[in-house]
Amino acid sequence: MGWRDGRDTAAEGSAEDTDERRRLSTLDLVGLAAGGVVGSGWLLAAGQVYWVTGDNALWAWVIGGALMLLIAAVMVELGIAAPKTGGLIFVPLQAAGPLLATVVAAGLWIAYAANPASEAAAMVRGLAYWVPSLMEQGRDLQNAADLSAKDLAQPYDLSVSGWLCTVAFMALITALNLLPPRRLIRLNVLVTAVKVLVPVLIVVLLGFDLFSQFDKIEECVPGDARHFKGGAEQSSGSLPLHMVLGGAVIYAYIGFQAPLDSAGNVKRRGIGEAARLRWAVYGTLVGAFLLYTALQWVFGKHCGTLNANILESPYAQFATGLGMAWLAGLIFMNAVLSPMGAGIVFTHALTREVAALSRAHLTHRGLQTARRASFRFRGADIDAYWMILLVNFGIGLAMLAAVQGDWGQLVALNSLLTLVIYAMPCVVLAALGPHAFPRPRRMLHMVLSCVAFIAIALVINESGWRNVWQGMAAVGIGSALLLALPWLARLDLPFVGRLLRRYDAQEHVSRFATPGDVAVRPALLFLAHLAMITVCTLLRHHWGGKPGHNNALDYAVLLIVAVSAAVVFPLMVRACRDYTRKVTPSLTVLRHEDQVKSSVTEAT
């Protein structure tokens, strides 16, 4: 009997060791975070920001970095307190109920699926330097009297072959996610190391003019008509808050949350899960902030040497002008590799989030069944969520078609939806049960979360009417689909019911009509908050000043948005606490003291 017990103990220890080896190390987590952050943003955003804001361009990266660090502090604390893979959907579900979780899930699904589409479009722009036929004369450059005939001849939009190439790149990103998870993580670490090395070389070699063949660099004028349509009139020289989202600055920073998407699968031994998550997220964001501000400085220092060819990377032009053709070659290679790596990370993270959504029965449950979550290849079972990958590929194609392949619109949409998603962890962290953290730390979390919630609302409002209405429309359409499809399937209508008969998800939309349902109030408060931001943005669009030229109405609207967010935040926190009192969450950290004591008593 003793031998049997010893064998069982050894077997359990061996199983635990195997599980620990499969978990994500600090290097794996850094690879996910940096792989998601360093994509096409650093390649294409510096010029946008500089032509509009001039010498204030660095402030756009400072503001964006500070906002991301603030949000990251909230999300890391929540990820450590409730480490769940797919936590961006699962934790709001536990804290606020299925209605609000569905709204968050709709925004997350569209944002994450749009990212590979935007990165694939950026890859085509990088490849178009060698194959110019991938792009054609753009709509924004036609009949532009202030540009020369040479400028008008420059390609801008995707051509037919460019569209096909973009779809092929999206298919490649999806196909790479069919690799076994460990191999995919190792591949991502290698790709991330290469794509981070190139911008570091740009800063070192171009920023300090090492091995430079020239003593003097031509000065650059912000808004120069050679580079940006509209000439100097486009340069406001103002503080660039309106460029933080619309100018792809936020887009360049997002992706740090990739380790938190897999927080339930982090190595526990050694320094522990919490330290690994903090190192990965904070280290990546601080490194990205230093790198992006340095790259913007390099751009401002050398941009006087640029020509009007928008297909040629500005950093490659700088390197060529300084006689470093080898560095230009690396930059052109990275213009394809860097976006691809970020697309791989977002696609991988989305499979985990949608799997959590499916397990919670908020979307079709068959997406993550064993038959559709893995496949056999060469005698081995590979967990790749292939059905979810196919669905996400379809959503990405739809988003690409909706914006006609415009990288800038995809970036703005992705950034806005991501900020909407980031708002919910702020509420959940503040609503955690009293036993989760000691009182001084709970107060710090409350202040931190409230400030982040208000800052997110202000940046969304500053992003411009077109970006806001498109983003909110995407959230509305996605939420309506996720909520209405189960309801329509249950009605079993003559034609629609037959099509939806196999759609297996719980019906929650009828709860809006149920008096006293505790899941309704958090969802209505959040939707009202988004509606207030949208209305305020519309007011600024019609009666406010131009971006960067604020008048009294602009400042009044910003104040309204800030006050509205400050009022909604504690109401949402209270609504979440009311929900968890009525519906006992499975996550212990979200339970209240009386629920915890009851659980302990029952266990005893």
N, C-alpha and C positions, 0 to 999 in steps of 0.2 A: 504493500500500500504506500509505504514511504517512497519507494522507487517511482510509483505512478505519479505521486504528488510532485516529486522532483522533476520528472519528465514534463508534466503539465506546466510547471513554473518556468522551465527552460524554454518550452514552446512559446509561452506568453511573452517571455523576454525577447525571444527571437523575433516574434511578430511586431513587438514594439520597436525594436531596433530597425526592422525593415521599414516600418511606417515613418520613423524619424528620418531615415535616409531619403525617403521620397519627398520629404517636406522641403520648403524653400529656404535656402541659406540667405545670409546677408547679401552676398554677391548676386544671387538670383533676384532678390528684391530690388537691389540697386539697378540691375539690368532692366527690370520691368519699369521702374520709375523713370530712369534716364531714357530708356528706349521709347517710352510714351511721350516724354517731354521734347526730346530733340528730334523733331520731324522736319516739316517744310517751313515752319514759322520763322526760324532764324534766317533761312535763305531768302525769304520774300517779304518779310515785314519791315526791315530796316528802311528801305527806300520809301515805302508808303508813309511811315511815320515822319521821316525827315522832310519830305517835300511839303508836308502839311504843317508841321510844328517847328521846323528849323532847329535853332539851338536848344529848344526845350525837348527835343526828341528823347534824350536820356531820361527825362522825367517820366515819360510813358512807361519805360521799363521799370523804373523805381516804383511807380504807383502800382503797376501790374504785379510786380514781385512782392510788394508789401501786402497787397490784397490776397495773393495766393498763399503767402506764409500765414496770414491770419486765418484763412479758411482751412489750411492744412493743419494748423494747431487744433482746431475744432475736430476735424475728421480723424486725426491721429488719436486724440483722446477717446473719441467714440469707438474707433477701431480697436483700441487696446481694451476698453471696458467690455465691448461686445464683439470679440473677434469671430466674424462669420464670413465665409466665402459667399459672395453675392450679397454682402451686407448693405449695399446702397439701396436695395429693394427690401430685403428681409427685415432689417431693423426698423424702417418706417412702418412696415406692415405690423410689426409687434407693438410699436409705440402709438400708432395713430389709427390703425385699422385698414381694411382693404380698399376703401374709397380713395383716401389720400395716397396710399401705396400705388394704386393704379395710375394716378396722375403723375407721380414721380417716375414710375416705370415707363410710361409713355415717353416722357422727355428723355430719359436715359437711353431707351432703346433707339430712338431716332438719332440722338446725338452720337452715340457710339457707332451706329451703323453708317452715319454720314461721314465719320472720320476717315475710314478707308477710301471712301469715294473722293474726299478732298485730297488725301495723300496720293491717290492714283492720278488725279488731275495734275498735281504738282510733279509727279514722276514724269508725266508726258511733257510738261514744260521743260524739265531738265533734259529729257531725251531729245527735245526739238532743236537743241543747239546743233546736233548732228543730223537730224532729220527735220528740216524746217517745214516740210509738207504736213507734219502732224498738227500744225496750227495755221489759221488763216486770218485775214484782216478782220479786226474786231469791230463790233457795233459802236463802241465808245470812241473809236478813232476815225470814223467816217465823217466826211464833211467838216473836219476840224480846221478852221481857217488859220488858227494860230500855230499849226504844225506844218512842217515842210513836206514836200512830196516824198522825200526819202523816208520821213517818219511814218507817213500814211501807208507805206509799203510794208511796214513791219507786221508780222503775224501777231495775233492776239487770242482769238477764240479757237476752240477745238475744231479741226476739220473732220471730215468723215473718217479718214484714217486715224485721226487723233482720238475720236470717240471709240473706235474699235480697240485702239491701243489702251485707252483708259479702262475699258471693260476687261481687257486681257490682264492688266495689272491688278485690278480688283480680284479677278479669278485667281491670280497667282498668290495674292495675300491670303485669300480664303484657303487655297490648296495647301499652303505651308502650315496652316493651322490644323491640318489633318495628321501632321507628324505626331509621334508619341510625345506627351507633355514634357518629359525630361529632355528629350532632344530639342524640342522647340525652345525651351528655356535656355539651353546651352547655345543654340544658334543665335538667340536674341542677345545674349551676353557678348558674343563675338561681334555681331553686327553693331551693337551699341558702342563697343570699344572703338571700332573703326570710325563710326560717324561722329563721335565726340572728339576724336583726335584731330580731325580736319579743321573744325572751327578753332580749336586751340592753336593749331599751327598758324591759322590766319591771324589770330591776335598777336602771337609772338613775332611772326616774321613781317607782317604788314604794319602792325601797330607801332613797332619800334624800329621799322625800316632796316632790319638786319639784312645785310648783303644787298642793300638798295643801290641801284646804278644811277640814281638821280638825287640831287641835293634839294630841289624845290618841288613841291607838289602844288598843282593849280588849285586855287581856292574854289569852293563850291557855293553856289547861291541856292538857298532853299526855294523850291517851286520853279526852278529853271524849266522853261518850256521844252528843252531838249529831252527831259526825262518824265515830265508829268503834265498831262493835259490841263490847260488853264493857266499855266505859267505862274508868275509870282503871286497872282491873286489868290491862289490856293493856299499860300502860306499864311497862316494866321499869327504865328509867333506867340500863341497863347499857351496856357497850361493845357496839356494834351489829354484831359480826362476822356474826351469824346473819342480819342483814338485808341484807348486802352482795349476796348472790345472790338470796335469796327476796324481798327488797324491791325488786327491779327496778333496783338500783344498777348491778350488772354489765351488765344489759341496756342501760342508758342509755349505757354507755361502749363496748360492742362495736360494731364497724363500722369502727374505725380501720384494720383490716387490708385494707379494700377496695383501696387502691393496691397492696398486696403481692399481691393476687389477679391483678393485671395488671402485675406487675413486669417481665415480658418485653417490654412495649410502652411503655416510657418514653423520652422524648427523651434523646439521648445528648450532644448538643452543648451548649455553654455550661457551666453549672455541673455537668452530668453527672447520671447516673442516681442515684447514691448520695445526693448532696446533695438532689435533688428528693424522693426517698423519705423521707429524714430530715425535711425541712421539712414534708412533708404529714402524716406520722404523728405526730411529736413536737409539731408546732405544733397539730394538731387536739386531741390529748389534753391538752396543757397548757391550751389555750383552753377545752376542755370542763370540765376540773377547776375552773378559775376561775369559769366560768359556772354550773356546777351548785351549787357551794358558795355562791355569791352568791344563787342562786334559793332554796336551802334557808333561808338567812338571811332573805330577804324573806318566805318562808312563815311562819317562826317569829315574825316581827315583826308580821304582819297577821292570823294565823289566828284570832284572837279574833273577827273580824268575819264568819266563815263561817256560812252556814246549813246545813241538813241535806240540801240538794239535791245529790246526788252527780253529777248530770249536768252541773252548771254548774262550769266550770273555776274552781278556787280563785283563780287569778291574775286571772281576769275579774271575780270577785266583789270582789277587792281594788281593782281599777281602777274598778269601778262605785261602790264605797263612797267612793272619793276623788274622784268626779266626773269621771272620765276615760272616758266612754262610748266614745269613738273607739278608745282602747287596748283596751277590752274587746272591741270588734268585731274588731280585729286578732288578738286572742288566740283568739277563736272560729274565725276563718278559719284560723289556724295550727294549731288542734286537728285539722283535716282535712288541711291541706297538709303539715305536718311529718311525720306518720306515712307519708303517701303517698311523700314523697321518700326516706325511709329504705327503704321497701319496694322502690322502683325500684332503688336501689343494690344491695341484697342479691340481688334477682332477676338483675340484670346480672352480678354477681360469680359467682353460682351457675352460670350458663351456661358461664362459662370454666372453672370447676372440674370440672363434669360432662363437658365436652368433653375435658379432660385425662384424666379417668377412662375415657372411652370410647376415646380414642386409645391408652391403655395396655392396652386390651382387658380391663379389670376389670369392665366392664359392657357392655351391648349396643353393639357397634361402630357400628351403623347410626345411632346418635343424632347423630353429628357428621359423617356423610358429606356430600358437597357438595350432594346433592339435599335433605337434611334440615337443613342448616346455613344455607342461604341461599334467597332467593326473589327473583323479579323483580317490580319495581313501577315502572311508568312508564319502562320500558326500562333500569332500573338494577338491578344485583345488590346485595341488602341482606343482609349477614352478621348474622343475628339468632338462629341456632340455634333455629328455631321448634319443632322436635320436642322439644328439651330443655325449652323453655318450657312446652309442653303437659304433659309428664311432671311437671315441678316443680309446675305448677298442680294436678295431681291429688294429689300428695303433700301439698301445702298444705291442700287440702280435707279429706283424710283426717285430718291433724293437728287441724284445726279441729273436725271432728266428734268426734274421740277425746276432746277436753277440753270438749265441749259449748259451744264458743264462749267459754270463760272466758279473758279476757285475761291474768289473773294466772298461770294455769297455763301458758299458752303462753310467757309471759315467763320463768318459772322454768325450763321445759324448754329453751328457746332458750339461756338463760344457762349452764345446766349442760353442755349438749352442746358449747357453744362453748369452755368451759374444758377439757373433755376433749380437744378438737381442739388447743387451745393447748399442751397438755402435750408433744405430739410434736416441735414445732420446738425445744424445749429440749434434747431428746435428740439431735436431728440436728446442732444447732450444736456441741454438745460432741463429737460424733463425727466432725467434719470432718477431712479428711486433714491431716497435719502441715505440708504445704506451703501450706495455705490462708491461714494467718495466722502472724505471728512468735510466738515462744514466750510472751512476756509477755501478749500479747493472747489467746492460746489459754487461758492460765490464767485470765484475767479472764472469758472466755466460759464456762469450765467452772464457775466459782463462780456467775456470774450465772444460768446455766441451771439449776444445781442448786437454788439458792434459789427461782427461779420455779417449778420443778417441785414442790417441797415446799409452797410457798404455794398453788398451785392445788389440791393434795390437801386442804389444811386448809380452804380456803373451800368446796370441794365437800362435805366432811364436815359443815361448819357449816350447810349449806343446808336440812337437814331430811330426814327419811326419805321423805316422799311425793315430794319433788322428786328425790331420788337414785334411788329405785327406778324411777320413771317414766323418768328419763333413761337409766339403765343398761338398762332393758328396751327402750327405743327403739334404743340402740346394738346390743343383742343381736339384736333382730329384723331390723334393717337389715343387720347383718353376715351373719346366717344366710341372708337372701334373696340378697345379692350373691354369697356363697360357694356356696350350694346350687343356685341356678338353673342354672349351667353343668353341674354334676354331674348334676342330674336330666335335663337335655337330652341329655347324653351317654349316659345309661342307656337312653334311648328307650323309656320305659315305655308301656304300652298307651294310657292316656288323657293323663297329664301330658306324656309325651314328644311327643305329637302337638301339644300346645299350645305347647311350648317349642322345637319343631324350628327355628324361625327365630331363637331367642335366640343371638346370636353373641358369646360372651365366653369367655375362657380358664378352664379348670377348675383351681382351686388347692386346694380343700378337702381333697383326698386327700393333699396334702403333709403334713398333720398326722400321717398314719400312716407317713410315710417316715422311717426312722431316719437321723439325721445331716443332715437337711435344714437348711441354715443359715437359711432363712426362717422356720422354726417358732419358734425360741427368742425372737426379739424380740416376736413376736405373743403367745406364752404369757406372757412377763414382763409385757407391758402389760395383758393380760386379768387376770392375777393381781393386779396393782396395783389395777385397777378393782374387782375382787372384794373385796379387802381394805378399800377405802374403803367399799364397800356394807355389808359385815359390821359394820364399826365404827359406821357410821351407824345400823344396826339395833340394836346394843347400846345406843347412846345413846337411841334412841327408846323402848326398853322399860324401861331401868333408870336412865337419866340424868335430869338436871333439865329443867325447862321451858326453852325458848329464852330466852337472856339470864340464866338463873339456874343457872349451872354449879355442879355438885358435884364431889366427888373423882373419880367415875367419868368425868365429862365431860373433866376435865383428863387423866386417864389415857388415855382413848381418843384425844384430840388428840395426846398424846405418841406413842402407838402408830402413828398415821397418819403423823406426821412422820418417825419412825424408819424405818417401812416404806418411805416414799417415798425417804428418803436412802439406803437399801440398794438399792432397785430401780433407782434412777437410774444408778449406775455399771455395774450389770449390763446394763442396756439399752444404754448407750453402748458397752460391750465387745461386746455381741451385734451391734450395728450395724456396728462396725468389722470384726468377723469376717465379716459378710455381704459387705461391700464388698471384702474381700480375696479372697473366693471368687468373687464375681460382679462383674466390672468394671463400674462405673456409667458411663453416658454423660456425666454431669456431671463434668468434670475436677476440680472442687473437692472432690469426695467420694473421689477416688482416693488411694491411698497412694503414697509416693515411688517405690517399685519399679515400680508400674504406670505412673506418669508417665514415668519414665526409659525404660521399655519402649516406651511410645507414641511418645516423641521419637525413639528409635532406629529404630523401624519407619518413621516419617515421613521420617527422613533417608535 
